[in-house]
């Protein structure tokens, strides 16, 4: 079996077997299938995939105080001004509100509205169901790569 040698992320030489290439390709294909499902689910619900991701990032942010636009931009891996535009559109759709910090009015936190909560709940339920279907396959591929 042919091996390719290259530097891994940690700088060490890594050999990749044909079987590992096949597993990596299969994993990427499975992830793309899930992402395609996610994009279609968002469109069918009347939001863009990025709007869905933003709703999820806002609701799922680990801090108790809420998420700022800068933190949202980081989570979505977009520029700050792009996150501002995205939030503007979510506010117009009544999915998100901006809440100023009482002590520092310059600091703005994002929160889901009731409408935003319902939209996210609907999408998250569909995603959980899809992950129940495809999760075992993805877990199997990851296990093969780790083992």
C-alpha positions as CSV (number, residue, x, y, z in Angstrom):
1,X,0.0,0.0,0.0
2,X,1.3,3.4,-0.9
3,X,2.1,5.8,1.9
4,X,2.4,9.6,1.7
5,X,4.6,11.3,4.3
6,X,3.9,14.8,5.3
7,X,4.1,17.1,8.3
8,X,1.1,16.9,10.6
9,X,-0.3,19.9,12.5
10,X,2.2,19.2,15.4
11,X,5.2,19.2,13.0
12,X,5.8,15.5,13.2
13,X,6.1,13.3,10.1
14,X,2.8,11.5,9.5
15,X,2.2,8.6,7.1
16,X,-1.3,8.3,5.6
17,X,-2.4,4.9,4.3
18,X,-4.8,4.4,1.4
19,X,-7.3,3.1,4.0
20,X,-7.0,6.3,6.0
21,X,-7.5,8.4,2.9
22,X,-10.7,6.4,2.2
23,X,-11.9,6.9,5.8
24,X,-11.1,10.6,5.7
25,X,-12.9,11.0,2.4
26,X,-15.9,9.1,3.7
27,X,-15.9,11.2,6.9
28,X,-15.8,14.4,4.8
29,X,-18.6,13.1,2.7
30,X,-20.7,12.3,5.7
31,X,-20.1,15.7,7.2
32,X,-21.0,17.4,3.9
33,X,-24.3,15.4,3.8
34,X,-25.1,16.6,7.3
35,X,-24.2,20.2,6.4
36,X,-26.4,19.9,3.3
37,X,-29.3,18.7,5.4
38,X,-28.7,21.6,7.8
39,X,-28.7,24.2,4.9
40,X,-31.9,22.7,3.4
41,X,-33.6,22.6,6.8
42,X,-32.8,26.3,7.4
43,X,-34.1,27.3,3.9
44,X,-37.3,25.3,4.4
45,X,-37.9,27.0,7.8
46,X,-37.5,30.4,6.1
47,X,-34.1,31.5,7.3
48,X,-30.6,31.4,5.8
49,X,-28.1,28.8,7.1
50,X,-26.0,31.6,8.5
51,X,-29.1,33.0,10.4
52,X,-29.7,29.6,11.8
53,X,-26.0,29.3,12.9
54,X,-26.3,32.7,14.5
55,X,-29.4,31.8,16.5
56,X,-27.7,28.6,17.7
57,X,-24.5,30.5,18.6
58,X,-26.5,33.1,20.6
59,X,-28.5,30.4,22.4
60,X,-25.6,28.1,22.9
61,X,-23.0,30.6,24.1
62,X,-21.5,29.3,27.3
63,X,-21.3,32.6,29.2
64,X,-24.3,33.4,31.4
65,X,-24.2,37.1,30.4
66,X,-25.0,36.6,26.8
67,X,-23.0,37.0,23.6
68,X,-21.6,40.2,22.1
69,X,-21.5,40.9,18.3
70,X,-17.7,40.4,18.4
71,X,-18.1,37.0,20.1
72,X,-20.8,36.1,17.6
73,X,-18.4,37.1,14.7
74,X,-15.7,34.8,16.2
75,X,-18.1,31.9,16.6
76,X,-19.3,32.2,13.0
77,X,-15.8,33.0,11.7
78,X,-16.9,36.2,10.0
79,X,-15.8,39.8,10.2
80,X,-17.3,42.1,12.8
81,X,-19.2,44.2,10.2
82,X,-20.7,41.0,8.6
83,X,-21.9,39.9,12.0
84,X,-23.5,43.4,12.5
85,X,-25.4,43.0,9.2
86,X,-26.5,39.5,10.1
87,X,-27.8,40.7,13.5
88,X,-29.5,43.6,11.8
89,X,-31.4,41.2,9.6
90,X,-32.3,38.9,12.6
91,X,-33.6,42.0,14.5
92,X,-35.8,42.9,11.5
93,X,-37.2,39.4,11.5
94,X,-37.9,39.7,15.2
95,X,-35.6,36.7,16.0
96,X,-33.0,38.7,18.1
97,X,-32.9,41.7,20.4
98,X,-29.9,43.8,21.4
99,X,-29.6,44.5,25.1
100,X,-27.3,47.2,26.4
101,X,-25.3,46.5,29.6
102,X,-26.8,48.6,32.4
103,X,-23.5,49.9,33.6
104,X,-21.7,50.3,30.2
105,X,-24.1,51.3,27.4
106,X,-21.3,50.6,24.9
107,X,-21.5,46.9,25.6
108,X,-24.4,45.2,23.7
109,X,-25.5,41.6,24.3
110,X,-27.7,39.6,22.0
111,X,-30.7,37.6,23.0
112,X,-33.3,35.5,21.2
113,X,-36.8,36.7,21.1
114,X,-39.7,34.2,21.7
115,X,-40.0,33.9,17.9
116,X,-36.2,33.3,17.6
117,X,-36.5,30.6,20.4
118,X,-39.3,28.8,18.5
119,X,-37.4,28.9,15.2
120,X,-34.3,27.5,16.8
121,X,-36.2,24.9,18.7
122,X,-37.8,23.7,15.5
123,X,-34.5,23.5,13.6
124,X,-32.6,21.9,16.5
125,X,-35.2,19.2,16.9
126,X,-34.8,18.3,13.2
127,X,-31.0,18.4,13.5
128,X,-31.0,16.1,16.6
129,X,-33.1,13.6,14.6
130,X,-30.7,13.8,11.7
131,X,-27.8,13.3,14.0
132,X,-29.4,10.2,15.5
133,X,-29.5,8.8,12.0
134,X,-26.0,9.8,10.8
135,X,-24.2,10.0,14.1
136,X,-23.3,6.3,14.4
137,X,-21.6,6.4,10.9
138,X,-19.6,9.5,11.8
139,X,-18.6,8.0,15.2
140,X,-17.5,4.8,13.4
141,X,-15.3,6.8,11.0
142,X,-13.8,8.8,13.8
143,X,-13.1,5.7,15.8
144,X,-11.3,4.1,12.7
145,X,-9.1,7.2,12.4
146,X,-8.2,7.3,16.1
147,X,-7.6,3.6,16.3
